[in-house]
Structures are given as structure tokens and as C-alpha cells.
Amino acid sequence: MSNTVATAGSARPRRPVKFYLSADALFYGGDVLLGQRSVGAITSATPSSMTKSLTIPATTVPGYYNLIAHADATNTNAESNETNNAGASAAVSVGP
């Protein structure tokens, strides 16, 4: 999954981005964690981009799902807007 983490504000310290499998395009606690990556300190001029390989569990019921990237997944960065930390892919087909 290709992803970019950026900030419009001041420099942010190192935090993880977590990747989830979701039945919709919204992040909820019941979404399935697929992996994570570390993000070094970023500023508005130095975003962090990466492609992360993810494995969907073999027990996943066939259907359409979204992949969600959730920055500051541990909610340890104090921000003026905490609602813009997750983004979802278009629906992808899982199964035979």
C-alpha cells in the first residue's frame, strides 16, 4: 500500500502508521490490523512516503474491503485536528 504522511503544522516527532482491513472506508476499533511502519520526524516541507506490503489473513471472508492507513495511530501527537489521520483505499476484492 502506497502512503504519504504529511503535516500542515509544526514539526512532528516519530510515530507509527498502522494499516487495517475494513468492511468500509471508515476506521473503527474492530478493523483488522495488517501491519505498521515507523515514520520519522516530519515537517510541512518533508513528508514521509513509502510502499508497504501487507498480507490479508487467509481466514478473511470473501468480499469487498478497504485498506486504511492510520497516522498517529497511538494518538500521542497533540493536534488541532484529530479527524484527518486516516485515509482509505478504493474497495478491493478479496477472495476467489
N, C-alpha and C positions, 0 to 999 in steps of 0.2 A: 504494500500500500504506500503510495507516494504521499508525503505530507510535509507541510511547512508550518513552523511555529514562528510567529512574529509578535511584536508588541508595538503599540502606538505611543506608549508612555515611556517612562524611565527604564533604565536597565533592570533586567530580571535575573535572579540567580538561577542556578541549575535546578531543574525539576523534571520529573518523568512525563512522557506522553504514553498513555495506555490505549490499546486498541481492543475494540469489542465487536462481537457479532450481535446484531439486534434485529428483532422482528419488524422494526420500523426505523425511521430516521431520527428518533429521539433517544437520548441517553437516559437509562434507568438503572437502578441498582441490580436488577435481575438480568441484565445483558451479560453475555458470556465473554470473559476476559480471554483474549487470544495472545497477547504479548505486550511488551512495552519497550521503549527506548529512552535513553537519557538525552536531555537537552542541556547543553552548556549555557552559560550566561548569554543572554541576547539583549540587543538594543533595537531601537526602531530602524537603525541602519544595517544591522547584522542579524537577519532571521536565520533559523536553522532548518535546512531541508534534508530529507532523507527518504529512501525507499526501504520499507521494512517487509520482509517475508513473513507471512502468517499462515498457520495451519488451522483449518476448520476441523473441529472434532469429528471423528467418524460416526459418532452417535447422533449427530445433528439430523433432525427430521428434514427430509427434502422440502424445498420451498424457496421463497424469495426472501432475502435478508439484506440488511445494510451493514456496512463496515463503518464503525465510528472511531475517530481519533479524538481523544480527550486530553487536552493540555492541562497542566497543573492539576492532574487527576487526584492528587492528595490534598488539594485546596489549602496549600500552605503559602501561596503568594497572595498578599492582600491586594485587591484590585478594585478599581472604581466600577467595573462591570464584570461580574462573575458569570454572566449568562452567555458569553461568547467564547467559551473554552472548548466546545465540542463541534465537530463537523462530521457529516455523514456522506458516504458514497451514494451513488445511484444504487437501486436494488440490483443484487446479483443472484443468479440461480445457483442453488446448492442441491446436489443430488444427481440421480442417474439421468 
